[in-house]
């Protein structure tokens, strides 16, 4: 279960035997729900940041993100893919530093 700062939420669940998988979204924009359609139940990780930003990662090197994801994060993820490296985990964080304004901060783990 994942919650965002503006009421966004994502939850996925399945039975112990792996059947009956389902996911639930709340308070997300159409772009986010469309990006995740067809990705459900397959190791989808979701993170919400400030300013309605979001990122969905699936496995090690498949991702989709909102238009307002930090440009430096978009560039880093693109370089990781181009160099054949592994993207391990990405999290958008709330920006609580005045110099960042309303731009989300992030945390990333990769093989670079």
DSSP file (Angstrom, degrees, kcal/mol; ACC not computed):
  #  RESIDUE AA STRUCTURE BP1 BP2  ACC     N-H-->O    O-->H-N    N-H-->O    O-->H-N    TCO  KAPPA ALPHA  PHI   PSI    X-CA   Y-CA   Z-CA
    1    1 A X              0   0    0      0, 0.0     2,-0.4     0, 0.0    10,-0.2   0.000 360.0 360.0 360.0 133.2    0.0    0.0    0.0
    2    2 A X  E     -A   10   0A   0      8,-2.8     8,-2.1    45,-0.0     2,-0.4  -0.988 360.0-164.8-130.2 134.9    1.4    3.4   -1.0
    3    3 A X  E     -A    9   0A   0     -2,-0.4    45,-0.3     6,-0.2     6,-0.2  -0.926   6.8-150.9-118.8 145.7    0.0    6.8   -0.1
    4    4 A X    >   -     0   0    0      4,-2.8     3,-1.2    -2,-0.4    45,-0.1  -0.634  30.4-106.5-107.6 170.3    0.8   10.2   -1.7
    5    5 A X  T 3  S+     0   0    0      1,-0.3    45,-0.1    -2,-0.2    -1,-0.0   0.661 115.8  48.7 -72.2 -16.6    0.9   13.7   -0.2
    6    6 A X  T 3  S-     0   0    0     43,-0.2    -1,-0.3    21,-0.1    44,-0.0   0.047 131.4 -81.5-112.7  25.2   -2.3   14.8   -1.9
    7    7 A X  S <  S+     0   0    0     -3,-1.2    -2,-0.1     1,-0.3    21,-0.1   0.456  81.5 146.9  92.5   1.6   -4.5   11.8   -1.1
    8    8 A X        +     0   0    0     19,-0.1    -4,-2.8    17,-0.0     2,-0.3  -0.365  21.7 177.9 -66.9 149.8   -3.2    9.5   -3.9
    9    9 A X  E     -AB   3  26A   0     17,-1.9    17,-1.9    -6,-0.2     2,-0.3  -0.994  18.2-171.6-153.1 153.0   -3.1    5.8   -3.0
   10   10 A X  E     +AB   2  25A   0     -8,-2.1    -8,-2.8    -2,-0.3     2,-0.3  -0.993  10.5 171.2-142.6 136.6   -2.2    2.5   -4.6
   11   11 A X  E     - B   0  24A   0     13,-2.1    13,-3.0    -2,-0.3     2,-0.3  -0.993   7.0-173.9-145.7 139.6   -2.7   -1.0   -3.3
   12   12 A X  E     + B   0  23A   0     -2,-0.3     2,-0.3    11,-0.2    11,-0.2  -0.968   9.6 169.1-132.1 152.7   -2.4   -4.4   -4.8
   13   13 A X  E     + B   0  22A   0      9,-2.5     9,-2.6    -2,-0.3     2,-0.3  -0.988   8.6 179.3-156.1 157.0   -3.2   -7.8   -3.5
   14   14 A X        -     0   0    0     -2,-0.3     6,-0.2     7,-0.2     7,-0.1  -0.972  37.6 -88.6-154.5 164.8   -3.6  -11.4   -4.5
   15   15 A X    >   -     0   0    0      4,-2.8     3,-2.2    -2,-0.3     6,-0.0  -0.270  45.7-103.1 -71.1 163.4   -4.4  -14.8   -2.8
   16   16 A X  T 3  S+     0   0    0      1,-0.3    -1,-0.1     2,-0.1     0, 0.0   0.817 122.8  55.5 -58.2 -32.1   -1.7  -16.9   -1.3
   17   17 A X  T 3  S-     0   0    0      2,-0.1    -1,-0.3     1,-0.1     3,-0.1   0.452 121.2-107.5 -83.0   1.9   -1.7  -19.2   -4.3
   18   18 A X  S <  S+     0   0    0     -3,-2.2     3,-0.3     1,-0.3    -2,-0.1   0.369  83.5 113.4  92.2  -5.3   -1.1  -16.2   -6.6
   19   19 A X        +     0   0    0      1,-0.2    -4,-2.8    -5,-0.1    -1,-0.3  -0.429  56.0  41.3 -92.9 171.4   -4.5  -16.1   -8.1
   20   20 A X  S    S+     0   0    0     -6,-0.2    -1,-0.2     1,-0.2     2,-0.1   0.792  73.3 176.7  67.3  29.9   -7.2  -13.5   -7.8
   21   21 A X        +     0   0    0     -3,-0.3     2,-0.3    -7,-0.1    -7,-0.2  -0.390   3.9 162.9 -69.7 143.8   -4.8  -10.5   -8.1
   22   22 A X  E     -B   13   0A   0     -9,-2.6    -9,-2.5    -2,-0.1     2,-0.3  -0.986  21.2-152.3-155.1 155.0   -6.3   -7.1   -8.1
   23   23 A X  E     -B   12   0A   0     -2,-0.3     2,-0.4   -11,-0.2   -11,-0.2  -0.953   4.0-153.3-133.0 157.6   -5.2   -3.5   -7.6
   24   24 A X  E     -B   11   0A   0    -13,-3.0   -13,-2.1    -2,-0.3     2,-0.3  -0.990   7.5-170.3-130.9 136.5   -6.9   -0.3   -6.4
   25   25 A X  E     -B   10   0A   0     -2,-0.4     2,-0.3   -15,-0.2   -15,-0.2  -0.914   4.7-174.0-120.6 149.7   -6.1    3.3   -7.2
   26   26 A X  E     -B    9   0A   0    -17,-1.9   -17,-1.9    -2,-0.3     3,-0.1  -0.987  62.0  -3.1-147.2 139.3   -7.4    6.4   -5.7
   27   27 A X  S    S+     0   0    0     -2,-0.3     2,-0.3   -19,-0.2   -19,-0.1   0.783  89.3 135.1  57.4  32.9   -7.1   10.2   -6.3
   28   28 A X        -     0   0    0    -19,-0.1    -1,-0.2   -21,-0.1    -3,-0.0  -0.789  57.1-107.3-108.4 156.0   -4.7    9.7   -9.2
   29   29 A X     >  -     0   0    0     -2,-0.3     4,-2.0    23,-0.1     3,-0.3  -0.306  31.8-107.1 -76.1 165.4   -4.8   11.5  -12.6
   30   30 A X  H  > S+     0   0    0      1,-0.2     4,-2.7     2,-0.2     5,-0.3   0.866 118.1  59.7 -60.6 -38.3   -5.8    9.7  -15.8
   31   31 A X  H  > S+     0   0    0      1,-0.2     4,-2.0     2,-0.2    -1,-0.2   0.900 107.3  46.3 -57.7 -42.6   -2.2    9.6  -17.0
   32   32 A X  H  > S+     0   0    0     -3,-0.3     4,-1.4     2,-0.2    -2,-0.2   0.936 113.8  46.1 -67.9 -47.5   -1.1    7.7  -14.0
   33   33 A X  H  X S+     0   0    0     -4,-2.0     4,-0.8     1,-0.2    -2,-0.2   0.877 114.2  49.3 -66.3 -35.6   -3.9    5.1  -14.1
   34   34 A X  H  < S+     0   0    0     -4,-2.7     3,-0.4     1,-0.2    -1,-0.2   0.883 106.9  55.8 -68.1 -38.4   -3.4    4.6  -17.8
   35   35 A X  H  < S+     0   0    0     -4,-2.0    -1,-0.2    -5,-0.3    -2,-0.2   0.821 112.2  42.8 -63.1 -31.1    0.3    4.2  -17.4
   36   36 A X  H >X S+     0   0    0     -4,-1.4     3,-2.6    -5,-0.1     4,-0.6   0.605  84.1 115.7 -93.2 -11.9   -0.2    1.3  -15.0
   37   37 A X  T 3< S+     0   0    0     -4,-0.8    -3,-0.0    -3,-0.4    -4,-0.0  -0.361  87.4  15.1 -59.5 131.6   -3.0   -0.4  -16.9
   38   38 A X  T 34 S+     0   0    0     -2,-0.1    -1,-0.3     1,-0.0    -2,-0.1   0.346 112.1  83.7  84.2  -7.3   -1.8   -3.8  -17.9
   39   39 A X  T X4  +     0   0    0     -3,-2.6     3,-1.4     2,-0.0     5,-0.2   0.518  62.0 121.9-100.4  -9.2    1.1   -3.6  -15.5
   40   40 A X  T 3< S+     0   0    0     -4,-0.6   -17,-0.1     1,-0.2   -19,-0.1  -0.125  72.2  14.2 -59.8 150.3   -0.8   -4.7  -12.5
   41   41 A X  T 3  S+     0   0    0      1,-0.1     2,-0.3     3,-0.1    -1,-0.2   0.457  97.7 103.2  70.5   3.9    0.2   -7.7  -10.5
   42   42 A X  S <  S-     0   0    0     -3,-1.4    17,-0.1    17,-0.0    -1,-0.1  -0.482 110.0 -71.7-117.1  62.1    3.7   -7.9  -12.1
   43   43 A X  S    S+     0   0    0     -2,-0.3    16,-1.1     1,-0.2     2,-0.4   0.844  73.9 174.9  57.8  37.4    6.0   -6.4   -9.5
   44   44 A X  E     -C   58   0B   0     -5,-0.2     2,-0.4    14,-0.2    14,-0.2  -0.630  12.2-166.7 -77.5 126.4    4.7   -2.9  -10.0
   45   45 A X  E     -C   57   0B   0     12,-3.4    12,-2.8    -2,-0.4     2,-0.4  -0.959   4.9-165.5-114.7 134.0    6.2   -0.4   -7.5
   46   46 A X  E     -C   56   0B   0     -2,-0.4     2,-0.4    10,-0.2    10,-0.2  -0.929   9.2-178.0-122.8 141.3    4.5    3.0   -7.3
   47   47 A X  E     -C   55   0B   0      8,-2.1     8,-2.0    -2,-0.4     2,-0.4  -0.997   9.1-158.2-139.1 135.9    5.8    6.2   -5.7
   48   48 A X  E     -C   54   0B   0     -2,-0.4     6,-0.2   -45,-0.3     2,-0.2  -0.903  13.0-179.3-112.3 141.1    4.0    9.6   -5.4
   49   49 A X        -     0   0    0      4,-2.6     3,-0.5    -2,-0.4     4,-0.3  -0.587  37.5 -67.4-122.6-172.0    5.7   12.9   -4.9
   50   50 A X  S >  S+     0   0    0     43,-0.6     3,-1.2     1,-0.2    54,-0.3  -0.262 111.3  37.8 -72.9 166.7    4.6   16.5   -4.4
   51   51 A X  T 3  S-     0   0    0      1,-0.3    -1,-0.2    52,-0.1    17,-0.1   0.800 132.4 -68.6  63.9  30.1    3.0   18.5   -7.2
   52   52 A X  T 3  S+     0   0    0     -3,-0.5    -1,-0.3     1,-0.2     2,-0.2   0.742  90.7 154.4  60.4  26.7    1.1   15.3   -8.4
   53   53 A X    <   +     0   0    0     -3,-1.2    -4,-2.6    -4,-0.3     2,-0.3  -0.545  14.6 170.7 -82.3 152.1    4.2   13.6   -9.6
   54   54 A X  E     -C   48   0B   0     -6,-0.2    12,-2.4    -2,-0.2     2,-0.3  -0.984  19.8-161.7-154.6 159.5    4.4    9.9   -9.7
   55   55 A X  E     -CD  47  65B   0     -8,-2.0    -8,-2.1    -2,-0.3     2,-0.5  -0.979   3.5-163.1-146.1 137.0    6.6    7.0  -11.0
   56   56 A X  E     -CD  46  64B   0      8,-3.1     8,-2.3    -2,-0.3     2,-0.4  -0.985  10.9-173.1-118.5 126.3    5.7    3.4  -11.6
   57   57 A X  E     -CD  45  63B   0    -12,-2.8   -12,-3.4    -2,-0.5     2,-0.4  -0.937   6.0-166.6-119.7 146.0    8.6    0.9  -11.9
   58   58 A X  E  >  -CD  44  62B   0      4,-3.1     4,-1.0    -2,-0.4     3,-0.4  -0.984  59.0 -34.7-133.1 120.6    8.2   -2.8  -12.9
   59   59 A X  T  4 S-     0   0    0    -16,-1.1   -14,-0.1    -2,-0.4   -16,-0.0  -0.382 106.2 -43.9  66.9-145.7   11.0   -5.2  -12.4
   60   60 A X  T  4 S+     0   0    0      1,-0.1    27,-1.4    -3,-0.1    -1,-0.2   0.766 132.1  16.8 -94.1 -27.9   14.5   -3.9  -12.9
   61   61 A X  T  4 S+     0   0    0     -3,-0.4     2,-0.5    25,-0.1    -2,-0.1   0.077  94.6  95.2-141.1  30.0   14.3   -1.7  -16.0
   62   62 A X  E  <  +D   58   0B   0     -4,-1.0    -4,-3.1    25,-0.1     2,-0.3  -0.987  46.3 152.2-123.9 126.1   10.8   -0.9  -17.0
   63   63 A X  E     -D   57   0B   0     -2,-0.5     2,-0.3    -6,-0.2    -6,-0.2  -0.990  27.3-166.6-151.5 158.0    9.3    2.4  -15.8
   64   64 A X  E     -D   56   0B   0     -8,-2.3    -8,-3.1    -2,-0.3     2,-0.3  -0.982  18.6-178.9-140.4 146.7    6.8    5.2  -16.5
   65   65 A X  E     -D   55   0B   0     -2,-0.3   -10,-0.2   -10,-0.2   -12,-0.0  -0.956  29.1 -94.7-145.9 163.0    6.6    8.6  -14.9
   66   66 A X    >   -     0   0    0    -12,-2.4     3,-1.4    -2,-0.3   -13,-0.1  -0.292  37.8-111.6 -73.9 162.2    4.6   11.8  -14.8
   67   67 A X  T 3  S+     0   0    0      1,-0.3    -1,-0.1    -2,-0.0   -14,-0.1   0.798 115.4  56.1 -63.5 -28.8    5.6   14.8  -16.9
   68   68 A X  T 3  S+     0   0    0    -16,-0.2    36,-0.4   -17,-0.1    -1,-0.3   0.105  74.0 126.8 -97.3  24.0    6.5   16.7  -13.8
   69   69 A X  S <  S-     0   0    0     -3,-1.4     5,-0.1     1,-0.1    -4,-0.0  -0.556  80.8 -80.8 -71.0 144.8    9.0   14.2  -12.5
   70   70 A X    >>  -     0   0    0     -2,-0.2     4,-2.1     1,-0.1     3,-0.8  -0.220  35.8-135.3 -52.8 129.8   12.3   16.0  -11.8
   71   71 A X  H 3> S+     0   0    0      1,-0.3     4,-2.5     2,-0.2     5,-0.2   0.850 104.2  56.8 -56.0 -37.1   14.3   16.4  -15.0
   72   72 A X  H 3> S+     0   0    0      1,-0.2     4,-1.9     2,-0.2    -1,-0.3   0.849 107.7  48.4 -66.4 -31.8   17.6   15.2  -13.4
   73   73 A X  H <> S+     0   0    0     -3,-0.8     4,-2.6     2,-0.2     5,-0.2   0.915 110.2  51.1 -71.5 -43.1   15.9   12.0  -12.4
   74   74 A X  H  X S+     0   0    0     -4,-2.1     4,-2.2     1,-0.2    -2,-0.2   0.925 112.2  47.6 -57.8 -44.9   14.5   11.4  -15.9
   75   75 A X  H  X S+     0   0    0     -4,-2.5     4,-2.4     2,-0.2    -1,-0.2   0.910 111.4  49.5 -64.8 -43.2   18.0   12.0  -17.3
   76   76 A X  H  X S+     0   0    0     -4,-1.9     4,-2.3     1,-0.2    -2,-0.2   0.923 111.7  48.2 -63.4 -43.6   19.6    9.6  -14.8
   77   77 A X  H  X S+     0   0    0     -4,-2.6     4,-2.0     1,-0.2    -1,-0.2   0.892 110.8  51.7 -65.3 -38.3   17.1    6.9  -15.5
   78   78 A X  H  X S+     0   0    0     -4,-2.2     4,-2.5    -5,-0.2    -1,-0.2   0.924 110.2  48.9 -62.9 -43.8   17.5    7.3  -19.2
   79   79 A X  H  X S+     0   0    0     -4,-2.4     4,-2.2     2,-0.2     6,-0.2   0.891 108.2  54.4 -62.8 -40.0   21.4    7.0  -18.9
   80   80 A X  H  <>S+     0   0    0     -4,-2.3     5,-2.3     1,-0.2     4,-0.3   0.929 111.8  44.4 -58.6 -45.7   21.0    3.9  -16.8
   81   81 A X  H ><5S+     0   0    0     -4,-2.0     3,-1.3     1,-0.2    -2,-0.2   0.923 112.3  51.5 -65.8 -44.6   18.9    2.3  -19.5
   82   82 A X  H 3<5S+     0   0    0     -4,-2.5    -1,-0.2     1,-0.3    -2,-0.2   0.843 110.9  48.4 -61.5 -35.4   21.2    3.4  -22.3
   83   83 A X  T 3<5S-     0   0    0     -4,-2.2    -1,-0.3    -5,-0.2    -2,-0.2   0.428 113.6-116.6 -87.6   0.8   24.3    2.0  -20.5
   84   84 A X  T < 5 +     0   0    0     -3,-1.3    -3,-0.2    -4,-0.3    -2,-0.1   0.725  66.8 143.6  72.5  21.1   22.6   -1.4  -19.9
   85   85 A X      < -     0   0    0     -5,-2.3     2,-0.4    -6,-0.2    -1,-0.2  -0.300  51.9-100.8 -84.9 174.7   22.7   -0.9  -16.1
   86   86 A X        -     0   0    0     -2,-0.1    25,-2.1   -25,-0.0     2,-0.7  -0.840  16.4-147.9-104.0 134.8   20.1   -2.0  -13.6
   87   87 A X  E     +E  110   0C   0    -27,-1.4    23,-0.2    -2,-0.4   -25,-0.1  -0.895  22.2 174.9 -93.8 117.5   17.5    0.3  -12.0
   88   88 A X  E     -     0   0C   0     21,-2.2     2,-0.3    -2,-0.7    22,-0.2   0.918  56.5 -16.0 -93.9 -51.3   16.8   -1.2   -8.6
   89   89 A X  E     -E  109   0C   0     20,-1.9    20,-2.8     2,-0.0     2,-0.4  -0.980  50.9-168.0-158.8 143.2   14.5    1.2   -6.8
   90   90 A X  E     -E  108   0C   0     -2,-0.3     2,-0.4    18,-0.2    18,-0.2  -0.998   6.8-177.9-134.3 137.0   13.2    4.8   -7.1
   91   91 A X  E     -E  107   0C   0     16,-2.8    16,-2.5    -2,-0.4     2,-0.4  -0.995  18.7-143.0-135.9 130.9   11.2    6.8   -4.6
   92   92 A X  E     -E  106   0C   0     -2,-0.4     2,-0.3    14,-0.2    14,-0.3  -0.729  24.6-161.1 -85.7 142.0    9.8   10.3   -5.0
   93   93 A X  E     -E  105   0C   0     12,-3.1    12,-1.5    -2,-0.4   -43,-0.6  -0.857  23.8 -99.2-123.1 156.2   10.1   12.3   -1.8
   94   94 A X        -     0   0    0     -2,-0.3     2,-0.8    10,-0.2    10,-0.1  -0.518  35.8-125.8 -71.5 141.9    8.3   15.4   -0.5
   95   95 A X        +     0   0    0     -2,-0.2    -1,-0.1     1,-0.1     9,-0.1  -0.813  39.2 162.2 -91.4 113.4   10.3   18.6   -1.0
   96   96 A X        +     0   0    0     -2,-0.8     2,-0.5     6,-0.0    -1,-0.1   0.212  46.7  96.9-115.0  14.4   10.6   20.3    2.4
   97   97 A X  S >> S-     0   0    0      4,-0.1     3,-1.8     1,-0.1     4,-0.6  -0.904  72.1-137.3-104.8 129.5   13.5   22.5    1.5
   98   98 A X  G >4 S+     0   0    0     -2,-0.5     3,-0.8     1,-0.3    -1,-0.1   0.782 100.7  62.3 -57.2 -29.2   12.7   26.1    0.4
   99   99 A X  G 34 S+     0   0    0      1,-0.2    -1,-0.3     2,-0.1    -3,-0.0   0.758 100.6  53.7 -70.7 -21.7   15.2   26.0   -2.4
  100  100 A X  G X4 S-     0   0    0     -3,-1.8     3,-2.2     1,-0.2    -1,-0.2   0.628  85.9-170.0 -85.0 -13.9   13.4   23.2   -4.1
  101  101 A X  T <<  -     0   0    0     -3,-0.8    -1,-0.2    -4,-0.6    -4,-0.1  -0.395  67.2 -24.6  59.4-128.9   10.1   25.0   -4.2
  102  102 A X  T 3  S+     0   0    0     -2,-0.1     2,-0.3     2,-0.1    -1,-0.3   0.232 106.4 117.8-100.9  14.1    7.3   22.6   -5.2
  103  103 A X    <   -     0   0    0     -3,-2.2   -52,-0.1     1,-0.1     2,-0.1  -0.655  67.4-117.6 -82.9 134.9    9.7   20.2   -7.1
  104  104 A X        -     0   0    0    -36,-0.4   -10,-0.2    -2,-0.3     2,-0.2  -0.388  19.1-141.4 -71.0 146.5    9.9   16.7   -5.7
  105  105 A X  E     -E   93   0C   0    -12,-1.5   -12,-3.1    -2,-0.1     2,-0.3  -0.486  23.3-157.7 -90.4 173.0   13.1   15.3   -4.4
  106  106 A X  E     -E   92   0C   0    -14,-0.3     2,-0.4    -2,-0.2   -14,-0.2  -0.971  19.5-146.6-150.9 165.5   13.9   11.7   -5.0
  107  107 A X  E     -E   91   0C   0    -16,-2.5   -16,-2.8    -2,-0.3     2,-0.4  -0.997  23.3-176.4-132.0 135.0   16.0    8.7   -3.9
  108  108 A X  E     -E   90   0C   0     -2,-0.4     2,-0.5   -18,-0.2   -18,-0.2  -0.994  16.0-165.0-137.8 141.8   17.3    6.2   -6.4
  109  109 A X  E     +E   89   0C   0    -20,-2.8   -21,-2.2    -2,-0.4   -20,-1.9  -0.994  29.0 147.3-123.2 123.8   19.3    2.9   -6.2
  110  110 A X  E     -E   87   0C   0     -2,-0.5   -23,-0.2   -23,-0.2    -2,-0.0  -0.850  58.7-101.9-145.3 179.7   20.9    1.6   -9.3
  111  111 A X              0   0    0    -25,-2.1   -24,-0.1    -2,-0.3    -2,-0.0   0.292 360.0 360.0 -92.4  11.1   23.9   -0.3  -10.5
  112  112 A X              0   0    0    -26,-0.3    -1,-0.2   -27,-0.0   -25,-0.0   0.444 360.0 360.0 -83.3 360.0   25.8    2.8  -11.6
